[in-house]
Amino acid sequence: MQKETETQTVTVTVHDTLKGKAISGLVTYPDYTGTAAQAKGAVINLYVGSSVSGSPVATTFADANGSYSLPCLLQDLIS
C-alpha cells in the first residue's frame, strides 16, 4: 500500500538582522481524528524574498518529533 503524501506551503516572514537569526519550530498536521500529529521527516525549504520561487537557500528535515532548526544564515546569504 502506497503512503499518501500532501504538499502544503506555509509562508512565514523572517526579518534577519546583522547578527543573523536561527529559525526553528515544530511541524504538525491534523491526523484522521483531527488531532495535531508531529510531522516527522517533513521538508522545510527557506527562500529569499516574498515568494516560493527559484531554488531554496536552505533545506532541512523535521526530526522524529517534528522539530526542525536552521542555523544563523545571514553569513551564508552574503558570502
C-alpha positions as CSV (number, residue, x, y, z in Angstrom):
1,M,0.0,0.0,0.0
2,Q,1.4,3.4,-1.0
3,K,1.6,6.2,1.5
4,E,-0.5,9.3,0.8
5,T,1.6,12.5,0.6
6,E,0.4,16.1,0.6
7,T,2.4,19.2,0.0
8,Q,1.4,22.4,1.8
9,T,3.2,25.7,1.5
10,V,3.2,27.9,4.6
11,T,4.7,31.3,4.2
12,V,6.3,32.9,7.3
13,T,8.2,36.3,7.1
14,V,11.5,36.3,8.9
15,H,13.4,39.6,9.2
16,D,17.1,38.9,9.6
17,T,19.5,41.2,11.4
18,L,23.2,41.8,11.1
19,K,23.7,39.3,13.8
20,G,21.8,36.6,11.9
21,K,18.8,34.7,13.1
22,A,18.3,30.9,13.7
23,I,14.9,29.6,12.6
24,S,13.3,26.7,14.4
25,G,9.9,25.2,15.0
26,L,7.6,22.3,15.1
27,V,5.8,20.8,12.1
28,T,2.4,19.2,12.7
29,Y,-0.6,18.1,10.7
30,P,-4.1,17.1,11.6
31,D,-4.4,13.3,11.7
32,Y,-7.5,11.4,10.7
33,T,-9.1,12.3,14.1
34,G,-8.2,16.0,13.7
35,T,-5.5,15.8,16.4
36,A,-2.2,17.6,15.7
37,A,0.4,14.9,14.9
38,Q,4.1,15.5,14.7
39,A,5.2,15.6,11.0
40,K,8.5,13.6,11.3
41,G,10.5,13.8,8.1
42,A,8.7,17.0,6.8
43,V,10.8,19.0,4.4
44,I,11.4,22.7,5.3
45,N,12.7,24.9,2.5
46,L,13.8,28.5,3.0
47,Y,13.6,31.0,0.1
48,V,14.8,34.6,-0.2
49,G,12.1,37.1,-1.0
50,S,8.4,37.0,-0.6
51,S,7.5,34.1,-2.9
52,V,8.3,30.5,-3.3
53,S,10.3,30.6,-6.5
54,G,13.7,29.6,-7.6
55,S,16.0,27.4,-5.6
56,P,15.8,27.4,-1.8
57,V,18.7,28.9,0.1
58,A,18.5,26.3,2.8
59,T,16.7,23.0,3.3
60,T,16.2,20.9,6.5
61,F,14.1,18.0,7.6
62,A,11.9,17.6,10.7
63,D,13.2,15.1,13.2
64,A,11.3,12.2,14.7
65,N,9.5,14.7,17.0
66,G,8.6,17.1,14.1
67,S,11.2,19.7,15.3
68,Y,13.5,21.5,12.8
69,S,16.2,24.1,13.0
70,L,18.0,26.2,10.5
71,P,21.2,27.9,11.9
72,C,22.1,31.5,11.5
73,L,22.0,32.0,7.8
74,L,22.9,35.6,7.1
75,Q,26.6,34.9,6.7
76,D,25.8,32.2,4.1
77,L,23.5,34.5,2.2
78,I,26.0,37.3,1.8
79,S,29.1,35.2,1.2
